[in-house]
Amino acid sequence: MATTSISKSIAAPKKRARGLIITRVSFLNAKTLLGAGAFYILFIALVIGFLYPTLSGINFSSYLTSNAVAGLVGAKLKNVSSFSSLIGVELYSSIYALLWGGIIAFMAGAALPATFENGTLDLALARPISRTRYFLELWLSAVLGAIFLSLAATLSIWLATLFVKNADIDWSWLAIAELIELALMFLASGIGMFFGSFINASRAAGGAAFGIIALAYLMNTFGTLSDKLSWMLKIEPLYYTQGIQALSEHSITGWYPAVLVVAGLVCGIAGLVIFNRRDLPTT
């Protein structure tokens, strides 16, 4: 009796995800948010570049150096008549730390919950990839978003100087200002990843992270209004963000950015621990 052999097809083993694919996808998912942030940075810088010849002839130093405005921008400057000071007020004050830091906080906060909502987390973890790597790649995408906004600011300021005669930008201090803002945005990314680790809705997690940055801005504003409220300043991150002082007055406190970086690491690592220990939502 003749026998026939039946060959069984053996499934190929699953391959590990390579090339930071999770980071790339998360970064591309936030392209609209990051693009809007970069557009407004470019728009503000070019407006200042176009209008500076006119603005330089207007005496508004008494207004910009007042206590009320100092509370809004996060610093009381001695001289605001130069181009670098005006750019510092417009792009490196606490108002814009709120905006750019808020963008990164929202991006980081929404990154992980968005994968709960669309089911991609289950697909990713079905492959040989750990929760830790998944979390860290999402965090890296937010950090890359911060670097993108920082580079957009540098390029925008350079373009603005093309319209200003004898622009007094000290590029070494501009680089320091950018590093300070990067430290703040790193903290914002850590805050976002912390909230995203236990909140399942992307908008809620992103909104909560943005709310922390907004609360810091309010504390920074009210803390400058009265000596009785000055205690608010040293417990919020914008107090340690001296980008405007670096660009305008070439003076900073060297250890302040380290506070932002350490706080960002604490928030992010806390989020990682929570994410590794929690039960994932079922779809």
C-alpha positions in Angstrom: 0.0 0.0 0.0 1.4 3.3 -1.1 1.9 6.0 1.5 2.0 9.7 1.0 3.9 12.2 3.2 2.2 15.4 4.1 4.6 18.3 4.8 3.5 20.7 7.5 4.3 24.3 7.1 6.0 25.7 10.1 5.3 29.4 10.9 8.3 31.6 10.9 9.2 32.9 14.3 8.1 36.4 15.1 10.8 39.0 14.6 11.6 41.7 17.1 10.6 45.2 16.1 13.7 47.0 15.0 14.6 50.6 14.1 12.5 52.4 16.7 9.3 51.8 14.6 7.2 52.7 17.6 9.0 56.1 18.0 8.6 56.9 14.3 4.9 56.1 14.2 4.2 58.1 17.4 6.2 61.1 16.1 4.3 61.0 12.8 1.0 60.8 14.6 1.8 64.1 16.3 2.9 65.8 13.1 -0.1 68.1 13.1 0.4 69.3 16.7 4.2 69.8 16.2 3.6 71.4 12.8 1.2 73.9 14.4 3.8 74.7 17.1 6.6 75.2 14.6 4.4 77.4 12.4 3.5 79.8 15.3 7.2 79.9 16.3 8.1 80.9 12.7 5.2 83.4 12.5 6.1 85.1 15.8 9.8 85.4 14.9 9.2 86.8 11.4 6.7 89.3 12.7 9.3 90.6 15.2 11.9 90.7 12.5 9.6 92.7 10.2 8.4 95.1 12.9 11.5 95.6 14.9 12.7 98.7 13.0 9.4 100.3 13.9 9.2 98.9 17.4 12.8 100.0 18.2 11.6 103.6 17.9 8.8 103.2 20.4 9.6 103.7 24.1 7.8 100.8 25.7 10.5 99.7 28.1 8.7 101.1 31.2 5.7 98.9 30.3 7.7 95.7 29.6 9.8 96.1 32.8 6.8 96.7 35.0 5.8 94.2 37.7 2.6 93.2 36.0 4.3 92.3 32.7 7.2 90.6 34.7 4.6 88.3 36.2 3.2 87.4 32.7 6.6 86.8 31.0 8.3 85.2 34.0 11.2 87.7 34.4 11.8 91.3 35.1 14.3 92.5 32.5 16.5 95.6 32.9 16.6 96.4 29.2 14.1 95.4 26.5 15.0 97.7 23.7 17.4 95.3 21.9 16.3 92.7 19.3 17.5 89.8 21.4 15.5 91.0 24.4 12.4 91.4 22.3 12.8 87.9 20.8 13.4 86.6 24.4 10.1 88.1 25.6 8.3 86.7 22.6 9.8 83.2 22.3 11.4 82.4 25.7 9.1 83.9 28.3 6.9 81.8 30.6 4.0 82.4 28.3 5.7 80.5 25.5 7.1 78.0 27.9 3.4 77.3 28.6 2.6 76.9 24.9 5.6 74.9 23.7 5.8 72.9 27.0 2.1 72.3 26.8 2.4 70.9 23.3 5.0 68.4 24.4 3.0 67.5 27.6 -0.1 66.9 25.6 1.8 64.9 22.9 3.4 62.7 25.6 0.2 62.3 27.6 -1.9 61.2 24.7 0.7 58.9 23.1 0.2 55.8 25.3 -3.6 56.0 25.8 -4.1 56.5 22.0 -2.7 53.0 21.5 -5.3 51.7 24.0 -8.0 53.3 21.9 -6.9 52.1 18.5 -5.8 48.7 19.6 -2.2 49.0 18.4 -0.9 48.3 21.9 -2.2 44.8 21.9 -0.7 44.1 18.4 2.6 45.5 19.5 2.8 43.5 22.7 1.8 40.4 20.9 5.2 40.5 19.3 8.5 39.9 21.2 8.6 43.4 22.7 8.5 44.4 26.3 6.3 47.0 28.0 9.4 48.9 29.0 10.7 49.3 25.5 7.3 50.3 24.2 7.0 53.0 26.9 10.5 54.3 26.4 10.0 54.5 22.6 6.9 56.5 23.1 8.7 58.8 25.5 11.5 59.2 23.0 9.1 60.4 20.4 8.0 63.2 22.7 11.6 64.1 23.4 12.2 64.2 19.6 9.2 66.5 19.3 10.8 68.8 21.8 14.1 68.8 19.8 12.1 69.5 16.6 10.4 72.6 18.2 13.8 73.8 19.5 15.4 73.5 16.1 12.4 75.3 14.6 12.9 78.2 17.0 16.6 78.5 16.2 15.9 78.5 12.4 13.1 81.0 12.8 15.3 83.4 14.8 18.0 83.1 12.2 15.5 84.0 9.4 14.2 86.9 11.5 17.7 88.3 11.8 17.8 88.6 8.0 15.3 91.5 8.3 17.1 93.3 11.1 20.2 95.4 10.6 22.9 94.6 13.2 20.8 92.1 15.1 22.5 91.7 18.5 21.9 87.9 18.8 24.7 86.1 20.7 24.4 82.6 19.2 26.2 80.9 22.1 23.7 82.3 24.6 20.9 81.4 22.2 22.1 77.8 22.3 22.1 78.0 26.1 18.5 79.4 26.0 17.4 76.5 23.7 19.0 73.9 26.1 17.1 75.5 29.0 13.8 75.3 27.1 14.7 71.7 26.1 15.1 70.9 29.8 11.6 72.3 30.4 10.1 70.3 27.5 11.8 67.2 28.8 10.0 67.7 32.1 6.8 68.2 30.2 7.3 64.9 28.4 7.9 63.1 31.7 4.7 64.6 33.1 2.8 63.5 30.0 4.1 60.0 30.2 3.2 59.8 33.9 -0.4 60.7 33.3 -0.6 58.5 30.2 0.5 55.5 32.2 -2.7 55.2 34.1 -5.3 57.3 32.2 -6.9 55.3 29.4 -8.4 58.2 27.4 -5.8 60.1 25.2 -7.4 63.5 25.4 -7.9 63.2 29.2 -4.3 62.2 29.7 -3.0 64.9 27.4 -5.2 67.5 28.9 -4.2 66.6 32.5 -0.5 66.9 31.5 -1.2 70.3 29.9 -3.1 71.3 33.0 0.0 70.8 35.1 2.0 73.1 32.9 -0.8 75.7 33.0 -1.0 75.4 36.8 2.8 76.1 36.9 2.3 79.2 34.8 -0.4 80.5 37.1 1.8 79.9 40.1 4.7 81.7 38.4 2.4 84.6 37.6 0.8 85.0 41.0 4.1 84.3 42.8 5.6 87.5 41.4 2.7 89.7 42.5 3.4 89.7 46.3 6.1 88.6 48.7 3.4 86.6 50.5 3.0 84.4 47.4 6.6 84.1 46.5 6.7 80.6 48.0 4.8 79.5 44.9 7.8 80.2 42.6 10.3 77.7 43.9 7.8 74.8 43.7 6.9 75.2 40.1 9.1 74.5 37.0 8.9 77.8 35.2 10.9 79.5 38.0 13.9 77.3 36.9 13.4 78.0 33.2 15.7 81.0 32.5 15.7 81.0 28.7 14.7 84.7 28.6 17.4 85.7 31.0 20.0 83.8 29.0 19.1 85.4 25.7 18.4 88.9 27.0 20.8 89.4 29.9 23.4 86.6 29.4 23.0 85.4 32.9 21.6 82.2 34.4 21.8 80.0 37.5 23.7 77.0 36.3 22.0 74.3 38.3 18.4 75.3 37.5 18.1 73.2 34.3 19.3 70.1 36.2 16.2 70.5 38.5 14.0 70.3 35.4 15.8 67.2 34.0 15.7 65.3 37.3 12.0 66.1 37.8 11.3 64.9 34.3 13.2 61.6 34.9 11.3 61.1 38.2 7.9 61.6 36.5 8.8 59.4 33.5 10.2 56.6 35.6 7.2 56.7 37.8 5.0 56.4 34.8 7.1 53.4 33.5 6.7 51.6 36.9 2.9 52.2 36.8 2.6 51.0 33.2 4.6 47.8 33.9 2.4 46.9 36.9 -1.1 47.9 35.7 -3.6 45.7 34.0 -4.1 46.8 30.4 -7.6 47.8 29.3 -9.5 45.2 27.3 -10.9 46.2 23.9 
